[in-house]
Amino acid sequence: MTHPQQPVHEVLESRPFEVGDGTEVRRLIPQRRLRTVGAWCFADHYGPDDVSLSEGMKVPPHPHTGLQTVSWLLEGDIVHRDSLGSQQRVGPRELSLMTSGDGISHAEESPADRPPVLHGVQLWVALPESGRHGAPAYEHFTDLPEVEHGVLCATVVLGSHQGISSPGSTYTPLVGLEVLVGGDGVLPLEPSWEHVAFVLDGTAVIDGTETEVGELVQLGLGRDELSLDGDGARVMVLGGEPLEEQLVLWWNFVCRSNDEVVQARADWESSSGRFGTVAGYPGPALSAPPLGPVRLMPRS
Ligand code: MN
């Protein structure tokens, strides 16, 4: 069931987690029944949260390998800092895309002069073998392409949709769309890809079923369209060519084996230089959690 070979409609519930110093998130991917969608291997949805009185988001410096991180905000601002020296304030509807290659570290926090509400998603894309040993990179784009399908307006956050591509770098065929649903419409999909959809804001009818924030709709493979209905709801659609590689996800690492995880953890804990250092974050970096007693196994 991890990779259905045909269209399905299965609703999976998100689970609550806390990331950094106190940001509550709804973890939509991975699930026991859904590890990857194309190369998408992680999805957290947070907010809308009132960050006017709290400290807002504070995620201290931490490492990544084998993935791209995608930050996409509906409301609010965050500041991204990384070990390449990037320091970027990111606002709503701007793509913050970090490619780890073999190793990078970064921090994300709410700026002091932040708007009162924070609402967004953090997504990870697994890098294929051909891309995961390369150099790290950071990209930021403020103007992303939109494709209209009647009452639906799809913003191409990452990848390609109907021949229209996001400017963000990708390594496998995939798409990430934010769809503004202004009525009863039909979104074309690439039938050779697998897809999921979830509600970012409001309530939408996804593939004929009323769907709430916090639910992930697994759509499977082989669909050439998706029906969406709503009154100003925002729906995220993630899809891609099924990833043939077996991943081992642990903490902030996307690896292929237990040994690679052990090495990445040791490289971070020993400040080996693989992940660099993040300047300017007001606080210490995160330590890796202890590894469990059981060797990590790849999950397809
Ligand atoms: Mn991160």
Residues whose N, C-alpha, C, O or C-beta is under 5 A from the ligand:
A	BS01	MN	none
